[in-house]
């Protein structure tokens, strides 16, 4: 099959600009539960106080269920945009794009695992018969433990998310169809999340990490939504693969 025929079939399936815009929308949707967590849920989890946290969970059960449902949706969106970013960036380097996608899928699995700990406090506080022999204090402590485990599991997910951002930023930098500066910022963003390998360092640098993430990810999403990609250059690079 000639390159012209292959590219013609690719355009009939979905243009790279369309792929970029869908990926940007999914990226935004995937990040919404994290924002909800930082703005709403974090205020309801009282560090070191199992009783207050349990009371907050029971008083705001609907919010916690919405958080859990949104987190499940985020996993689906994450898997989908992983595939789309691979499709978008494989003309730059198929091997590196595949490596990035593989790391991202591991991150998706960890994200899904962390989500289970969001539901667990609701289950234990609901008075399940299997916990009938436990005291109320023990059940409340268990609920807080699950929320703490969620936070730990999510931090591990962020490490793999960072390991996805680094090669993705490199691919953007090497591409001819997207701004190189976004690639540089995205790689720096990834390095920031990777610092969660050592939590004390990540905690100390968190304001800087958040700033770099905003400077990298918001421009990426806006560019993909508003401008998309330079289709001609994408096709030229794709024809060389």
Secondary structure as UniProt FT lines:
FT   HELIX           3..13
FT   HELIX           16..36
FT   HELIX           37..41
FT   HELIX           42..44
FT   TURN            47..48
FT   HELIX           50..59
FT   HELIX           61..89
FT   TURN            90..92
FT   HELIX           94..125
FT   TURN            126..127
FT   HELIX           129..131
FT   TURN            132..133
FT   HELIX           136..174
FT   HELIX           180..194
FT   HELIX           195..197
FT   HELIX           199..226
FT   HELIX           231..238
FT   TURN            239..240
//
